[in-house]
Amino acid sequence: MTEPRVHHYRAQCSWSGSTAVGYQHYDRSHRGSAPPAEAELTLTSDPAFGGDPSRLNPEQLVVLAAASCQLLSFLAVAARARLDVRDYRDDATATMPEGDKPVRLAEIVLRPRITLVTGPSEERVRHLVDVAHRECFIANSLATPVRVEPLIAFVEAG
């Protein structure tokens, strides 16, 4: 019997500067990458914690990872079912109440708008959204609940 494959992932973060000036004044900007991908991001903390609102922060990346994984999982499930998906757009959100200790993302809500060619029932598509959610590696890896609220539309082939 063949052993199951084990996938390995790397990520690198780096920062330099000085925290000697105190909590309110040090630079939160840092760099992140995930070899072997060549892209490098300049990240920061949430603006509520002194970060630059024009840059991505770790909390946003978690929400983005959950949304991206659901998208990829749904497209795979739909392709295996031979459904013709034409468009998928998600407006994902998360909440992080500071009053709940330890502070953490309390919930992620994915709101995909999925457009398919007419054919399958909406019930079938919703079932496949649920299957994709159960197969989503990121949602399965998080302690934070991930809820999916799809909006499904159909278009004629052409």
N, C-alpha and C positions, 0 to 999 in steps of 0.2 A: 504494500500500500504506500502511496506517495504521501509524504508529509505536506500539510497545508503550507502555502507560501506565507511568508511574513514580510510585510512591507515596512520599510524604514523611511523616516522623514527627518530632515534636519532643518533647523532654523538658527539664524545668527542675529544677535542684537549687539549694538555698540553705542556707547555714549562717552563723551569726554567733556570736561568743564570743571566747575567748582561748586560745591554745595556750601561753602564757607559763608556765603552771603545770606544764608537762611532759607527757610521753606518757601517764602513768597517770591524769591528772586532768582532761583537757579533755572537754567534752561532745560525744559522738558524734551526738547528735540533729540531724537536718536535715530539710528538707521537700523533697518531690518532687512534680511534677505533669507531666502530658502534655497540653498544650492540643491540641485545643479541649475535651477532657474537663474537667469542673469539679472532679472529685475531687482532693483533695490528700492525700498520705500523709505522716505523720511517720515517718521512717526512722531507723535507727541502724546501727551495725556489729554483727557477730557478737559475742555475749557473750564469746567467747574473746579478742576484741580490744577489750574495754572497753565493749561496747554493752549496751543495755537489752533483756533477753530478752522483754519484753512487746511489743516493736515489731519490724516486719519489717526485714530487712537485705537488701542487694543480692544475696547468694548465694541467699537464699530466693526472691527475685523472679525470678531466672534459672530456678530449678527450677519455680516456678509458671508462668512464661511457657511453658516447654516442655510442661508438663502441659496447660495451657489450649489451646495450639495443637494438640496431638495430639487433644484432645477435639473441638475445632471442626473439624479436618480429618476425623476419623472420622465425625462427624455428617453432614458434607457428602457424603462418599463413600457412607455408608449411605443417605442420602436419595436420592442419584442412582441407587443400586441398588434403591431401593424397599423397603429393609428397615425394619422397625418397631422402632426402638430405644426402649426404655422407661426405661432408667436407665443412667447412666455415672458412675462414681465412681473417682477415681484417688488412690492413696496413693504419691506420687512421693518419691524420695529422691535424694540426691547425696552423694558423698564428696569431701573436699578434704584430702588428706594434706599436712601442712606439711613433711614430709621430701622431697617431690618439688619441685624448683626448676625453673622459677618456680612458686610456689604458685598453684594453679588448681583449679577443679572438675575432677576426674579422670574422673567418669562420672555421668550422670544415669540413673536407672532409673525408668521409668513403669510402674505396675502397675494399669492400668484394670480395673475390674470392670464388665463390659458385660452388660446384660440386654436381650434382644430377644424379640419374639414368635416362637414356634416357626415354622419354615419353612426358613430357610437352614441349610446344614450348618455345623458348627463350623469345618471347613476353609475354607469360603467366607468366614466372618466373619474368621478369622485372616488370610486373604489381603487382605481389605479393611482390616484394621488395618495391615498392611504397606504397602498403597497409601497410606493416610492418613499414615503415618510418612514415606514418600518425598515427600509433598506438603506436609509441615509446614514452614512458612516459618521458624519459630524453630529447629527441629532442623537445618535446612539452613544456618542462619546461624552455628551454633556450632562451635567447634573441639572442644569437649567431646563425646565420644561419648554418644549418647542411645539407650538400649536400652528396648524395650517388651516387657513380660511380661503379656499380657492373661489375664484369667480371664473366661470366657464362660459365661453362663447363659441359659436359655430359659424363657419363661412362655407359657401359653396366652393367646390373644387374649381380650379381654373387658374 
